[in-house]
Amino acid sequence: MDPTAHHFAVTVSDLDRAVAFYRDTLGLDVLSEFSVGGEAFATGVGIDGASAEFVHLDGGDARLELVEYDPEGDPATETDLNQPGATHLGLEVDDLDAVYDSLPDGVETIAEPQTTESGTRICFLRDPDGTLVELLEL
């Protein structure tokens, strides 16, 4: 087996709002938009009668997949980064301070950009559904 990353997925409550955030706020390009439904899909995801709308965005070496399900499930419980099972997306940027300064009002961040002991600059923010996104400058 020689697996390679294809995509990382985030389930969202409002696909249009999520696309606007990742495209307009973070600058990711939309690669494709599509719908999937039917019995094979519902069986494959383990949700009776499921269908979904998808958008793939260009994340460099892997795609970011945003997906809105019908039926919509309950919101995931919020977790801190130090809890087992916690997830976040990591996106590398060239100039973290410039990106941070350009964030629209209302984008929730954990803290302003910080330089870690390794020299990496980091800043965590939340997308419209509360998913943590780490912006990092190496």
Secondary structure, DSSP 8 states (H G I E B T S, - for coil): ------EEEEE-S-HHHHHHIIIIIT---EEEEEEE-SHHHHHHHT-TT-EEEEEEEEETTEEEEEEEEES---------TTSTT---EEEE-S-HHHHHHH--TT--BSSS-EE-TTS-EEEEEE-TT--EEEEEE-
